[in-house]
Amino acid sequence: MEARKPVFLSWSGGKDSALALAALRNGTEFEVVGLLTSVTRGYDRISVHGVRRSLLHAQAGSVGLPLQELILDQNCTNESYEGAFRDALQTIKRTRPDVAHIAFGDLFLADVRAYRERLLQGSGFDPVFPIWGLNTSELARTFIDDGFRARLVCVDTTQLDESFAGREFDPALLAELPASADPCGERGEFHTFVSAGPGFARPVTYETGERVLHEQRFMYYDLV
């Protein structure tokens, strides 16, 4: 049998990252050898999702994978992000010269996929999209049925009521989502934190904190 190709997975700590990890591990082509995560300097939290760095490290430990952090400044520009991304790729190449693929948990946004592909051009890495094109309604139900546990940690209040922040990602939540919202939140309606499920050696334990509104738009739900 041909050896699996080593791949790093772009990891947000959320539902789609966990689904991408499961798909890669269940497949025969790739072996996930590390996670790549954006962390905001000063906040010490996963960028965009707002989850504490300590919980990110607990996740990585539970899924048994080394973590490569991509450190971003607060109010990071796109140019700064791309520079930090390239630096992280260089670090991966130095420490794991056998890795030539980066996987992403994108589902159907063609512009996002095109951006990822452009970002990797000439880098020595090829993109992989293990859950691309899957039906998001079915994917959301599969996530729950397979035993994953997740909680909404950020809600875009221009797309979804702020009361959804902090809710568990479960059948009741799916039933209450408005028709305009994608069941996987692919258009940025919400972001999640996964605490347990297939591939996790142990649950990531936490206590729930407070809701905080940022930029008069994003309702974050703190996990401690």
Secondary structure, DSSP 8 states (H G I E B T S, - for coil): ----EEEEEE--SSHHHHHHHHHHHHSSSEEEEEEEEEEETTTTEETTT--BHHHHHHHHHHHT--EEEEEE-TT--HHHHHHHHHHHHHHHHHH-TT--EEE----S-HHHHHHHHHHHTTTT-EEE-TTTT--HHHHHHHHHHTT-EEEEEEEETTTS-GGGTT-B-SHHHHHHS-TTS-TT-TTSSEEEEEEESTT-SS-----EEEEEEETTTEEEEEE-
